[in-house]
Amino acid sequence: MKAYYDARAPEYDDWWLAQGLHAAAPNDWKEERDELVDFLRVLPPKRTLDVACGTGFLTRHLAGEVVGLDQSARMLALAGRYVEVIQGNGAALPFDDDAFERVFTSHFYGHLEDDHRARFLAEARRVAPELVVVDAALHGGSERAEWQERELNDGSRWQVYKRFFSPEGLLRELGGGETLFAGQWFVVVRAP
Ligand SMILES: C[S@@+](CC[C@H](N)C(=O)[O-])C[C@H]1O[C@@H](n2cnc3c(N)ncnc32)[C@H](O)[C@@H]1O
C-alpha cells in the first residue's frame, strides 16, 4: 500500500474529482461526494488528527485545529497546503496519550488487514477519546472484501486490499458508536 499511494499522490484527487481515469464516476457518486464534504464541514470543531490524510482533500474541510498524518511524503506535500502535516505510521502514532480530541480517518481503515486494523484502533483510542471513520459503503454488487487491481496514469498496475462497510457492520467492528452519514457510496461513523 505504501509504494502504491506514494506513486498515486499526484493523481490521487482525480478520484475525488471524478476526472482522468475516474471520469466515468456516476452522477450520484459525485452528488454524494459533495454531500459528504458538506456534512464534514459542519462537524463540531475539535483538535483533530487526520490519520492517512492523503492529499488533504477532506482534511481541509474539517473545522478546528487539524493535523494531517500520512506515511507518504508525496501525499503530505499536497496536504501541507491546507494543514500542519507530519509523516508517520497510523499503527504507531507519534503523539502522547490524549494529544487530540478526535481522530478522523477516511478511506484508510478499509485498506487494513486484521493485525494492522487492531493496531490502528488501539493507537487511535490512545491519542483521542473520539474516532470518526469515513469509508466506502457496501452497496449492490460490491463484495465485503476484495483484492482490486488498480491502474495509474503511467499504466502501472497494483494489487490493493479493500473492504466495504454497512454502517452497522463498521460500528460492530469498532465496538459501538453512532452512524453519522449512511450513503450509497460513503459511510461515516463516530465511535468512542
Ligand atoms: C485511500 S488513501 C485516503 C486518503 C485520504 N484520507 C482521503 O480520504 O482522500 C489512503 C492513504 O493512506 C495512507 N497510508 C497507507 N498506509 C498508511 C500507514 N500505515 N500509515 C499512515 N498512512 C498510511 C496512504 O499513503 C494514502 O494517503
The ligand as a Gaussian input file, in Angstrom:
#p B3LYP/6-31G(d) Opt

LIG

0 1
 C       -7.175000       5.811000       0.012000
 S       -5.983000       6.964000       0.576000
 C       -7.020000       8.005000       1.596000
 C       -6.520000       9.417000       1.670000
 C       -7.469000      10.404000       2.352000
 N       -7.741000      10.040000       3.716000
 C       -8.750000      10.527000       1.557000
 O       -9.804000      10.048000       2.019000
 O       -8.688000      11.091000       0.468000
 C       -5.085000       6.028000       1.758000
 C       -3.957000       6.821000       2.418000
 O       -3.403000       6.024000       3.461000
 C       -2.035000       6.277000       3.532000
 N       -1.446000       5.166000       4.297000
 C       -1.405000       3.870000       3.952000
 N       -0.866000       3.134000       4.941000
 C       -0.553000       4.003000       5.938000
 C        0.008000       3.858000       7.235000
 N        0.354000       2.660000       7.714000
 N        0.168000       4.952000       7.992000
 C       -0.177000       6.187000       7.524000
 N       -0.719000       6.390000       6.304000
 C       -0.918000       5.311000       5.530000
 C       -1.618000       6.353000       2.076000
 O       -0.372000       6.983000       1.890000
 C       -2.788000       7.152000       1.497000
 O       -2.524000       8.545000       1.554000

